Amino acid sequence: MNFPVTKTTSPKAKPDPNNLKFGTVFTDHMFIMEYAEGKGWHDGRIVPYGPLQMDPATVVFHYAQEMFEGLKAYKTKEGKVQLFRPEMNAKRTNKTNERLCIPTIDEGVFVDAVCQIVKTDADWIPEKEGTSLYIRPFIIADEPFIGVRPSKHYKFMIILSPVGPYYAGGLAPTKIFVEDKYVRAALGGTGEAKCGGNYAAGLKAQEEAAARGYEQILWLDGMERKYVEEIGTSNAFFIIDDEVITPPLEGTILPGITRASVIEILKDKGHKVSEKKLTIDEVTAAHKKGTFREMFAAGTAAVISPVGELCYKEEKMVINGGGIGPVARYVYDTIYGIQTGTVEDKKGWITEVK
């Protein structure tokens, strides 16, 4: 699809690529498409970035009916603009939509919209190592209505932000606190959906962990506080002996696109990769035995974030001497290399924006 474009008459100054923070600066344009009951999705367009005017009774403010996605655009040394597996973001959007009673959107339209807004603001893509253009598609229920039922009107929007590393230290290993008091998600809830409520529910735990000197938290399951689940907003990987273990997709954790890519890359490399339940007690036992080799988080924002220390019930476990392990380094170099065009894309994972 070709969407009409209204160019801004007041372009912003580009930020310094050497001093980019994550998610604080936004580009000149945004994409908007409307949904009305009986009409479907319509009137997709690219317009100057700016505020929205919304009624105080708008559904999203009161009942949190909304969802969002996240992906990145990269510029290669040859000047090509690349997206990493955007069709998977489109599929995950509809999976979240179905859970939250939001109308599904044609996956081709989703990808076309992402490509066209990125093309419009392609000159905002930073080219410094470790930087990218973060893409935030989201849908909000914007019908003015007080009452608990699905909205009859929605906005699908995409905004863009030039970003540096998600963590200030980049690939420097992080310190993680095991959260065993608060709960992120439970079976039957919205844990596998990408919606704001999941993240709001985690802020208190994150705040308390930060006060103790930890960058992130490792969530345990909501029923028994026994099984490891996610690292903050990312999928978790543990290497015990020669086995790479990541929690299974059973409804409480996000089906990460980076997660799926890591699993495929490591299996291709000959690693034993298991999607299975793993208790925090098994993790601590492996550390005491000296078989807990590596741990890392995988997600769009950071790509790969190695873990150098894990704290559970005041016991601090230093992993791989506090440094980056070889497996984490390999998957980061491979995925980031494919994204930026320095590693050959043999999987057909790249969509070029033309």
C-alpha positions in Angstrom: 0.0 0.0 0.0 1.1 3.6 -0.6 0.0 6.0 2.1 -0.3 9.7 1.6 2.5 11.8 3.1 2.2 15.3 4.6 5.7 16.6 5.2 6.5 18.8 8.1 7.2 22.4 7.5 9.3 22.6 10.7 11.9 19.9 10.6 13.8 19.3 13.8 17.5 19.4 14.4 19.0 15.9 14.4 20.5 14.7 17.7 24.3 14.1 18.2 24.8 10.4 17.3 27.6 10.2 20.0 25.2 11.1 22.8 22.0 9.3 22.0 19.8 8.1 24.9 17.1 5.5 24.5 13.7 6.7 23.6 14.0 10.5 24.3 14.1 12.0 20.9 11.5 11.5 18.1 11.6 12.1 14.4 9.7 14.5 12.2 6.8 12.3 11.1 4.4 9.6 12.4 2.0 7.1 10.9 -1.7 7.1 11.8 -4.5 4.8 10.7 -8.1 4.7 12.1 -10.5 1.8 12.9 -14.2 2.2 13.1 -16.7 -0.6 13.8 -18.4 -1.5 10.6 -15.7 0.2 8.5 -12.5 -1.5 9.5 -9.0 -0.1 9.3 -8.9 3.0 7.0 -7.3 6.3 6.2 -3.6 5.3 6.8 -1.4 8.4 6.4 2.0 9.8 7.3 1.8 13.2 9.0 4.1 15.6 11.0 4.9 14.3 14.5 2.8 16.0 17.1 0.4 15.7 20.0 -3.0 14.0 19.9 -6.2 15.6 21.1 -8.3 13.1 23.0 -11.5 13.1 25.1 -11.0 12.7 28.8 -13.4 9.7 28.6 -11.3 7.9 26.1 -11.3 4.1 26.7 -7.5 3.7 26.8 -7.2 6.1 29.8 -9.7 4.1 31.9 -9.5 0.5 30.9 -6.0 0.2 29.3 -7.1 -1.3 26.1 -3.9 -0.9 24.1 -0.9 -2.7 22.7 2.5 -2.0 21.3 5.4 -3.4 19.4 9.1 -2.7 19.0 11.6 -3.2 16.2 14.5 -1.3 14.7 15.8 0.0 11.4 19.6 0.0 10.6 21.7 1.6 7.9 24.4 -0.5 6.3 27.8 0.7 5.3 26.5 0.7 1.7 23.6 3.0 2.7 20.9 0.4 2.6 18.1 0.7 5.2 17.2 -2.7 6.8 14.5 -4.1 9.1 14.9 -7.3 11.0 12.0 -9.8 10.7 9.2 -7.2 10.7 6.7 -9.8 9.6 7.1 -11.5 13.0 6.2 -8.2 14.7 3.0 -8.1 12.5 2.1 -11.6 13.6 2.7 -10.9 17.2 0.6 -7.7 16.9 -2.4 -9.8 15.9 -1.8 -12.3 18.7 -1.8 -9.5 21.2 -4.8 -7.9 19.6 -6.8 -11.1 19.8 -6.1 -11.4 23.6 -7.1 -7.7 24.2 -10.2 -7.6 22.0 -8.5 -5.2 19.5 -9.3 -5.7 15.8 -6.6 -7.5 14.0 -4.7 -5.7 11.2 -3.6 -7.0 7.9 0.0 -8.1 8.3 1.0 -6.8 4.9 -0.4 -3.4 5.8 1.5 -3.4 9.1 4.8 -4.1 7.3 4.0 -1.6 4.5 3.3 1.1 7.1 6.5 0.4 9.0 8.5 0.5 5.7 7.0 3.8 4.6 7.3 5.7 7.8 11.0 4.6 8.0 11.6 5.6 4.4 10.1 9.0 5.1 12.4 9.6 8.0 15.4 7.6 6.8 17.7 10.5 7.3 17.2 10.2 11.0 18.8 6.7 11.1 22.1 7.1 13.0 25.1 5.3 11.6 27.4 5.1 14.6 28.2 1.6 15.9 25.6 0.5 18.4 22.9 3.0 17.3 19.7 2.4 15.4 16.3 3.9 14.7 13.8 2.4 17.2 10.3 1.8 15.7 7.3 1.9 18.0 4.0 0.7 16.4 1.0 0.8 18.9 -2.7 0.7 18.9 -5.0 2.5 21.4 -8.7 2.4 22.0 -9.8 6.0 21.4 -13.6 5.9 21.8 -14.9 8.2 24.5 -16.9 5.8 26.7 -17.1 4.9 30.4 -18.0 1.3 30.6 -16.2 -2.1 30.5 -16.5 -3.4 27.0 -14.2 -3.3 23.9 -13.9 0.0 22.2 -15.6 0.6 18.8 -12.8 2.9 17.6 -9.0 2.7 17.5 -5.9 4.4 16.3 -2.9 2.5 14.9 0.2 4.6 15.1 3.9 4.3 14.5 6.5 6.7 15.9 10.3 6.6 15.5 13.2 7.4 17.7 17.0 7.4 17.0 18.6 5.5 19.9 21.9 4.5 21.4 22.4 1.3 23.5 19.4 0.4 25.7 21.8 -0.1 28.7 24.3 2.7 29.1 27.1 0.2 29.4 26.2 -1.4 26.0 27.5 -5.0 26.0 28.9 -4.7 29.5 27.4 -7.5 31.7 24.5 -6.4 33.9 23.6 -7.2 37.5 20.3 -8.9 37.9 18.1 -9.2 41.1 15.8 -12.2 41.4 12.3 -11.0 42.2 10.4 -13.3 44.5 7.8 -10.9 46.0 6.1 -9.3 43.1 4.4 -11.1 40.2 4.6 -10.1 36.5 2.2 -12.6 35.0 0.2 -15.8 35.7 -1.3 -18.4 33.5 -4.4 -17.1 31.9 -3.3 -13.5 32.2 -1.7 -11.2 29.6 1.9 -12.3 30.1 2.3 -13.3 26.5 0.7 -10.2 25.2 2.7 -7.0 24.5 0.7 -4.5 26.4 1.5 -1.6 28.7 -0.2 -3.2 31.8 2.5 -5.9 31.9 5.2 -3.2 32.2 3.4 -1.0 34.6 3.0 -3.9 36.9 6.8 -4.4 36.9 7.8 -0.9 37.8 7.7 -1.3 41.6 10.0 -4.4 41.5 12.3 -2.6 39.1 12.5 0.4 41.3 13.3 -1.6 44.4 16.0 -3.6 42.5 17.6 -0.4 41.3 17.7 1.0 44.8 19.8 -2.1 45.6 22.2 -1.5 42.8 20.8 -3.8 40.1 20.0 -2.9 36.5 17.2 -5.4 36.0 15.1 -8.2 37.6 14.6 -11.8 36.9 11.0 -12.7 37.3 9.9 -16.0 38.8 6.5 -17.7 38.0 3.4 -16.3 39.5 2.1 -19.5 41.2 5.0 -21.0 43.1 7.8 -18.3 42.8 9.9 -21.3 41.7 10.6 -21.2 38.0 12.6 -18.6 36.2 10.7 -16.6 33.5 11.8 -13.2 32.0 14.6 -10.7 32.6 12.7 -7.5 33.0 11.3 -7.0 29.5 13.5 -9.5 27.8 13.7 -13.3 27.4 16.2 -15.2 29.6 18.8 -17.7 28.5 20.9 -19.8 30.9 23.9 -22.0 29.9 24.3 -24.9 32.4 27.0 -27.5 31.5 26.7 -27.5 27.7 23.0 -26.9 27.5 21.4 -23.6 26.6 18.1 -23.3 28.4 15.3 -20.8 28.0 11.8 -20.9 29.6 9.0 -22.3 27.4 6.2 -20.3 25.8 3.3 -21.4 27.9 1.3 -18.2 28.2 3.2 -16.2 30.8 6.2 -14.8 28.9 6.5 -12.8 25.6 7.3 -14.8 22.5 10.3 -12.8 21.6 11.5 -12.3 18.1 15.1 -12.1 19.2 14.5 -15.2 21.4 13.3 -17.2 18.3 16.3 -16.0 16.4 18.8 -16.9 19.1 17.4 -20.4 19.3 17.6 -20.9 15.6 21.2 -19.5 15.4 22.5 -21.7 18.2 20.8 -24.9 16.9 22.4 -24.2 13.5 25.8 -23.9 15.4 25.3 -27.3 17.0 24.4 -26.2 20.5 21.9 -28.2 22.5 19.0 -25.7 23.1 16.1 -26.6 25.4 12.9 -24.7 25.9 12.0 -26.1 29.3 11.1 -25.1 32.9 14.1 -24.3 35.1 13.9 -23.6 38.8 15.9 -20.9 40.5 17.1 -23.6 42.9 18.6 -25.5 39.9 20.3 -22.3 38.9 21.9 -21.8 42.3 22.9 -25.4 42.5 24.6 -25.2 39.2 26.5 -22.1 40.3 27.7 -23.9 43.4 28.9 -26.8 41.2 30.6 -24.5 38.8 28.4 -25.6 35.8 26.5 -22.3 35.5 28.5 -21.0 32.5 26.6 -18.0 31.1 23.4 -16.1 31.3 22.0 -13.4 29.0 18.8 -11.5 28.1 17.5 -11.3 24.5 15.2 -8.6 23.2 14.8 -6.0 20.5 16.0 -3.0 22.6 19.3 -4.4 23.7 19.6 -7.4 21.3 21.8 -9.4 23.7 22.6 -8.3 27.3 25.0 -10.5 29.1 24.5 -11.1 32.9 27.5 -10.9 35.1 25.9 -11.2 38.5 22.6 -12.8 39.7 21.4 -12.1 43.3 18.8 -14.5 44.9 17.9 -14.2 48.6 21.1 -12.2 49.3 23.3 -14.8 47.6 25.3 -13.2 44.8 26.3 -15.4 41.9 29.1 -14.1 39.7 28.7 -15.7 36.2 31.6 -16.3 33.8 33.9 -14.2 36.0 31.5 -11.2 35.5 32.5 -11.0 31.8 30.8 -11.6 28.5 30.6 -15.3 27.6 31.4 -16.8 24.2 27.9 -17.8 23.5 26.4 -14.4 24.3 29.1 -12.8 22.2 28.5 -15.1 19.2 24.7 -14.6 19.1 25.1 -10.8 19.5 27.7 -10.6 16.7 25.6 -12.8 14.5 22.3 -11.0 15.0 23.7 -7.5 15.0 25.8 -8.4 12.0 22.8 -9.5 10.0 20.8 -6.4 11.1 23.6 -4.1 10.0 24.7 -6.0 6.9 28.1 -7.1 8.0 27.0 -10.7 8.3 25.3 -12.5 5.4 21.6 -13.0 5.8 21.2 -16.6 4.9 17.8 -16.9 6.6 15.9 -14.2 4.7 15.3 -12.3 7.9 16.1 -8.9 6.4 13.5 -6.6 4.8 15.1 -3.8 2.8 13.3 -0.4 2.9 13.4 1.0 -0.6 
